[in-house]
Amino acid sequence: MESLLVLVGLIVLAIPVTLIALLVGHSRLRRRVEQLEAQIDALASGDATVLPQPEQETPAPQPAAEEKPRRPAPWSAPKRQEDNSADAQDAEISSPAVVFRHDRFAALGAWLRENWFYVVSALSLALAGIFLVQYGVENGLLPPAARVVAALGFGTVLILGGEVLRRKFGDDEAVATAYLPSVFSGAGLVTLFGAILSARQLYNLIGAETALAGMVVVALVGLVLGWFHGPLLAAVGLIGAFAAPFLVGGTSDDPSWLYAYFLLVAVLGLGIDTVRRWAWISVLTLFGAYAANLLLVMGAPSTESGYLIAATVLALLATAIPVRRIWPNHAGPMLTEMIRRPKARPWPEFPTRLAAGAIAASTVILSWHWADTEPEFWLGVSLLSALVLALLLWAKDAPALRDLTVLPAAGLVVFVASHGLENGAVLDRFAGTYAETPEADYPMMVTVLVALGGLMSALMAWRSFKANQYRAVWAGGAALFAPVLAIALEIGWHPASVIGAYPWALHAIALAVLMVVLAERFARVDGDDRMRAALATLSMLSCLVFACVIVLSSAALTVALVASVVVAAALDRRFILPPMSWFIWAGVFTVTVRLVLDPGLDWANSAPVSEMAMVYGAATLGFVVGWWLLRPLKRPLAALLLESAAWATAGILLSLLLLRWLEGFGEGGADNSHWGLGLLAVIWLLLAFAQVQRFGLGGKLNYLRYLLALFFAGHGLFYLLLALADQNPLFDPNADPVLGAPVFNTLAVAYLLPALAIGGSAWRIREMPKPIMQASFAVAGTLAAVWLGLTIRHVWQGAAGMYEGNGVTQPELYTYTLVLLLIGAALFYQSLARRSDLMRKAGLAVIGLAVAKVFLIDIAGLGGLIRVFSLLALGLALAGLAWLNRWAKLRHSPQRAEPLDH
């Protein structure tokens, strides 16, 4: 049985060797046939004069016209064609090597269809070497050491055979032995890697250090061979080297050393490609390294620390090796420049794209990794910080990599925040610091993280000082990173609940001090260009606001936010800092949210009146002061925001004061009275008109303003409809009674005040769209008419007789007629005085309504002298209006100088 197994093994080994020998012989025979056919064609055309001997091995040189075109292989580097056309030159300049292209995939597919046997041959030889070292494990035919030595010998023979073929026959596409040296040498490299891995992992014959040393030697051999043999050898060697540990099998108590092995193979692939510039070899190397690391950590979760370290080192290797420098110097455009202006700039160079892909992949691995223990958490923080520091310091001479700093920086923020948002060992340990031992040491975790953020911001500021381009971008990063990291800690970790509010606020104040220092240094260096100083100042204000959020109460926080808006406007006026408008915009938005939503109107309706008045009054005053400070400057955005916010907040304050005063009577409130609903409508409508006033700012944010205006106006109109229908004392006998004296009562609050708010806003906002203005005046007029009618009824019937079921008295009915006539007369007179055709038509409509009322209602409903006086008043009014119309026409007529009696 054992002899049969040996025979089967020899047959398996002989199959690929025999196949290759047959292919070589067939290729040589085919070449001779092609030579003979070419000579026959030459003799037939009369061009050849000498007939070579049949046994001659060296073929005669063929005319260029007779050479058959060869299909280019995907393995070879593209050769530069001589093309003097402008289009070709432009294409060569603007299109560096792009790996994933359709033509390359098509060429690879065509090559595999014609030369698939080379791939199968390489695979067979590599598997033969690996299975040779494993052969007889169960039967014990060979001792482990002999199996390893046999595999090493077999791999060496394959490499030597490939080198002999390359030196004697060549390895380019023009010879019959094309790709065979690469096949033999690549399979030999895989066999050597498999033998060393088996000696360590399968038989434990050598230690990890010896195994790595042996692999280094094999990698160096592969590096040298790859430079000479071409990309096929590199591809075969890389794929086999990455797959070897999984094919060898075996067990190990600590397989972490395999990460070093995969990194070594990655160095091999990147080292070959950095000389030959095949591009896709580097992509294959990184893909294989990341995939192998992932498979290893999935099979051995205890090696997560090694997995994270390997991912970080792999990103650094992909950055340094392709440019062949210890200190990277990637030149050319950045990825963001290409994305922002794809037609104006060429693609970034291939080393830049390769580094970007590796850094992005490693950042995702590190930031989405979940740390089960505190040391593992700090390892993730350290590795992400190492990537940020590497791009800030190590790659400072690589302008093409500047934008990549944002990837690990954002990854660090995500990593820190995620471990606070979800319960885990790290957060539980921090939150429980004083739970069992009140005398426990102060937890330094958040302090270290905030200090780390401050260090990153300081280094970004240093890059801004040293940079020739994008100085403001670096300054923006410096102003943004540390506060964002602190906010991430606040959202996820809630440090104030552990270390106390004031100690945590001191961290924010320390960051504010750092930003003050940066602002001073930027201002000293930049002179009149204050962009960088403004960015640092914005960050300082944000840090102070953050400290206020931590320690202040709800009311005090709102006042502090308003104060920060005023300070920003004052700084802009004093030092001319246009970016302060950004902070003012954010401040106005935040204060408005706090005044309306959180804590909002619910808090304002329940808090002490003095505290509520202080908050809303301070907001109104602050917006007015900020608007006044910016008047001499050209700040249309900030000025309009402050002006509209001031009007809205002032109206809200007056509405709330009136609401709280009326609630003191103890009859009805904001939710169940006509006057409460009217005041709520005023508040929401003022907010809607504040957004309408900001339509003039334009930009993409206008879509958001449209939505907010609709949202606020919808709330206001909803409350108005409730006040007009469900809580209207005219329609509901159980509605809250009207409070106050005639005219000066809650009816004015419920209906006249919203009418004045709507009409006044439409009159005040000059750039309001015409349809909105017309609709606003129509709604305001309707509300004013409703108020006037209800007020007349209240004058004659009092609060108890407001319900329409009580009927209408004759004086009340007569009053409606007189009021209509007076309104019509006033409109008619104003139309003549202002020469307004629209107002004249409105006056005529009101007068016509009064006439119709007299003849259709008053004659039937009135009696006695009141009926007489009603008709008399109508006749006199119409006669007076006729005289007024005649007088106005003569006054404004161009022929009015003539006497009337002529």
Summary of the structure (lengths in Angstrom):
residues: 902
radius of gyration: 43.7
end to end distance: 146.5
largest distance: 147.1
contacts: 2924
relative contact order: 0.03
helix: 76%
strand: 0%
